[in-house]
């Protein structure tokens, strides 16, 4: 299995990090410049440490990277965290960075795409953009943890959300106790 993980400029860097730690298979990473700036504000990780969790790393301005082509095969793409600015670009078909181009490729090729927006409250524009993408089959997994697993720590809350992302691709995990 091969996955693309993109991290954009929204709060919630830890979601992308946990995905990189938990995904089974080859992992390709792209971080926007804003994501790189937010990372040290929210976590104890450096950009280099996050890069080391991936098998391959591209910069967001590398428009000739493999993931910018529809003929390059991978199983799914995650944008985590996903800024609402990025959601707007994706919904309008703007492909001016590697991340937005790779998302555009996912959409046109009918590949599995999971977005993890981390924004609240949401304006009507944000909701309309997400609805437009959802109608195209894109999975919108908001950073809203369930509380039935009785989380005790922030890590537990993060694991519930990341586990829900992994559920979207059918990857087994034990990040949280599922409803019985």
N, C-alpha and C positions, 0 to 999 in steps of 0.2 A: 504494500500500500504506500502511496505517495500523497503527501498533503502539503498545501501551501498555507502558511500562517502569516497574515498581515496584521500589523499593529499600527493603528492610526492615532491621531492626536486627541484622544478622549481620556478622561480619567479611567483607571481600571487596568493599568499595565499588568497587574498580577494575573488577570485572566489569560492574556496571551502567554505569559510565562508558564502558568500551570498547564495550558494546552500543550506547549512544547515539551513539558516534563511528562505528560501523560499519553500523548499520541503514540501509537505503535506504528512503526514504519519509518520511511524516509520523510524528513521534514525540511521544507524550504521556507525561509523567513525573509520578509521584507518589512522594514520599519520606516514610517514617515519621519521627517526631521522633527516634527512636533512630538511624535511618540518618543523619540530619543531624548527630547528635552524634558518630558513629563516623567520618564522612567526614574531618574534619581530623586525626584521630588516625592515620589510615592513609595519607592521600594529601596532596599539595600543592594539591589543588583546594578551592575554597570552594563552598558551597551555590549561590551565585549563578552561579559558573562552570558548575556542572553543570546548573543550570536553563537556562542559555543554550544548551546542546546540544539542548534539546527545542524543538519547535514550540509546545507548549502544556504548562502546568504546573498541577497541582491540588494543594491541600493535602490531607493525609490525613483531615481532618475535614470536607471539603466533600462531604457525603453527597448533595447534589443535583447533582453534576457529571455531565456527559454519560455518562462511562464507568460510572456506577452504574445505567444503564438498559439493559435487554436490547434496546431498539430502536435504540440507538446502535451503528453498525457499525464494527468494526475487524478486522484480519486475524489478529492474535495478541497475546497478552499474555505478557510475561516478568516474573518476580519474581527479581531478581538484585541483590544476594544475597538469599537467602530464609532467614530464621531458622527454626529448628525450632519455635519458638513460633507463627510464622505458619503453618507446615505443619499444626500441630495445629488451629489455628482453621479453616483451609481444610477439613481432613478432617472436622471436626465441623459444618461449615456455619455457623459463626459469622461474621456479616457486620456487625461493629460499627464498622468504619472504611471509608474509601473503598477502600483496597487490598483488604481482605477482601470487601467488597461487589462490587468489580469481578471478583475471582476467582470469587465465587459466581455472578455473571452469566455468566462464561466457561463454568463447569461446566454451568449450566442451559441455556445456549444451544448447547452443544456446540462451543464455539470452541476454537481451539488455545491451549493454556496450557503454558508451559515454566517450571519451577521450577529454580533453581540453589541448592540448599542448600549451605551451607558450614559443616559441623559434623563433628567427629570426636573421639572415637569416638561411635557412635550407640547409643542405648539401644533395647531391644526396642520401647518405645512409639514412638520416632521412626521406626523401620523399619516398624512396623505402620501408622502414619499415612501414610507415603510409599507403602506397598503399596496402601492403600485408595484413594489418589489415582491411582496408576498404573493400577489396575483400572478407573478411570473414563476412562482415556485421556489423563491428564495426563502430560506428559513430565517425568521427573525427570533432570536433567543435573547430577550431582554435580561439584563443582570438583576433578576428578581428571584432570590432563592426561596425555596419552600421551607416551611418551618416544621413539617411533620417529622423530619429526621432528628429534630431537637438539637440543632447546632449549638455548640458551646463556645466556639472561637470564631474569629474572623476567617481563619483558614477553613473551618467547616463551611462557612457561608460561601466562600470562593469555590470550594470543592463541589458544592451542590450545583452551582451555576456551570462550572466546567463539566461536571458529570452530565448535565442536561445537553451540553454541546456534543459530548461524545455519544450520547444516546441518538443524536441525529444521524450519525454515520454508522450506528449499530455496533460500536466498539464496547465490549464488555469492560466494566470497571467496578471498583468498590469504593468510589469516592463518597457515596452517601447510601443510606439504607432506603431502598425503594419501597413504595407503598405496597402493602400486601392485602 
